[in-house]
Amino acid sequence: MDKYASMVQKLVSLGIKLVAVDFDLTIVNVHTRGCWQFTSKSLVSRVRPSFKQFFIAALNCSDLHVAVVTLSPQIPLIREVMEQALPESNTSRIHYRGTDGKWKEVKGVTKEGKQQHIESVLNQIEKDHKVRIKSKEVILLDDDETNISVARSCKLRTLLIKGDDSLDELLEQR
C-alpha cells in the first residue's frame, strides 16, 4: 500500500468521514487571490504532487467524502483544475464550496473560517446520501492558521499545511 493510501486508511480508522481541503496555498502552491486570469492548465502545474496523490487515494475510498472549501469565487476554474489534475479519478465525488453565491448560508453556524462551507457540505451529504456526519468526523486541511483555529474550536480535526510534505503528518494523527 502506498503512503497516500495509508494516510486515507489512517483517517478512516480515526473515524473521519469528510476531508475538507482549502485550495489556495494548500492544494496549489500559489495564492490565486480568487482572480486567476490564466488557464486552468497553467494552474494544474501548481497542484502539489502530494495533494494529487492524496486526492487519488481519497477518491478511491468509498468511506470518505471529499470537499474543496475555499474563499475563492472561481469554482468552475477550481473544478476544472481538479478534473485535469486527476484524470483517472472520479472527481464528481468532490463537493465544492466557495464564495460564488451558489449555496445557502447555514443558520446558527459561525461565519468565521470555513465553517459555513463545511456545514453546507455536511447538509448536502446528509440530503444526498442519508448520512449524518458529526464535527469530530471531519478534518480540515488548510494553510490559514485562523481557519484552523476556528475549525478546532468547532471540534473539527485539523492539519495546518505549511508545504509539500505537510500531509505526512496525517500518518501521525491519533
Protein Blocks (a to p, Z undefined) as FASTA:
>chain_A
ZZklmmmmmmmmnopabdcddfehplpccdeklpafbdfklmmmmpcfklmmmmmmmmmp
mkbccddddfbfklmlmmmmmmmmmmmbcfklpccdddeopaccdehiafehjllmmmmm
mmmmmmmnopacdfklcccddfbfklmmmmmmnopacdddfbfklmmmmmmpZZ
